[in-house]
Amino acid sequence: MSPLLSLAIDVALACYALALAIALVRLLRGPAAEERILALDFMGIVAILVLLVVGIRYRSSMTFEAALLIALTGFVATAALAKFLLRGEVIE
């Protein structure tokens, strides 16, 4: 791996760690449930990005499959939480 790519991966992971910290603050201190759900969804997206960058660093295809599973689970969870906030129940 080239030194430039290694540096870019390190910078990207540091930025993602900062984004996760900011989202965690919003998740814990969010005044409304909607903001907490958005923060949780954002944390899922950043986790997917971290997995993809780690997969590039270690040249592992397994991390890409894990990122896909997290994306599918995150979408379903966000849709279920949004429906729960709108109607008070998930299953009709």
N, C-alpha and C positions, 0 to 999 in steps of 0.2 A: 504494500500500500504506500502511496506517495505521501511525503510529509505534508503537502498541501491538503490532501484529502483527510488525513488524520487530524490536522488542525481544524478543518471545517467541521468535522464530526464532533470534536471537543467543544467548539463554539456553539454548535447546534444543540448539543446536550445541555450545556450551561443555560442557554436561552429557554429550553424546555423546562428545566428545573425551576427557573425563575417564574415561568408562566404557571407551573403547577403550584408554586407557593402562593402566588397572587390569587389563583382560583380557590385554593384551600381557605384563604382568608375570607373570600366572598362566600364560600360554602358555610363556614362557621358563623359569620357575622351577618349574613344576608337578612335583610328585614322581612322579606316576603318569600313564600315557598317557591314562587316562580323563579326568583333569582337563584335560589339554591339548586333548583333542578337544572337551570342553565349552566351553573358552575360545575355541577356534576357531569353534565354532558360534555362540557369543554374539557374537563379533566380526562374523560374517556378518549376524546380526540387527541389530546396531547400524549396520552399513554400509547395510542396507536402510532403516533409519529416517533416516539422514543423507541418503540419496538422496531420500526422500520429502519431507523438510523443504526440501532444496535445490530440489526441483521446485515446492514451494509458493512459495518465495521468487521464483524466476525464471519462474513460470507456464509450465512446460515439461512436456508430457506424455511426452516421451522418457525422462525420469528415472523415471517410474512403470513404464515397460516394462522398463527396466534393473533396477529393484528386483524386479520379478517374476522375471526371469531369474536374478538372484542367489538369490532364495528357492528356486527350483526346484533350482538347482545345489547350494545348501547342504544341502537336504534329502537329496538323493541321496548327496552326499559323507558326510554324517553317518551315514546308514544303512549305507553301505559300510564306513566305518571301524569302526562298532560291530560289524558282522558279522565283520570281520577280527579284532578283538580277542577276540570270542567263540570263533571257530572256526579262526582262523589262515589262512583263505582267503576270498576274496570270491566267486569263481565256483566253483560245485560241479560 
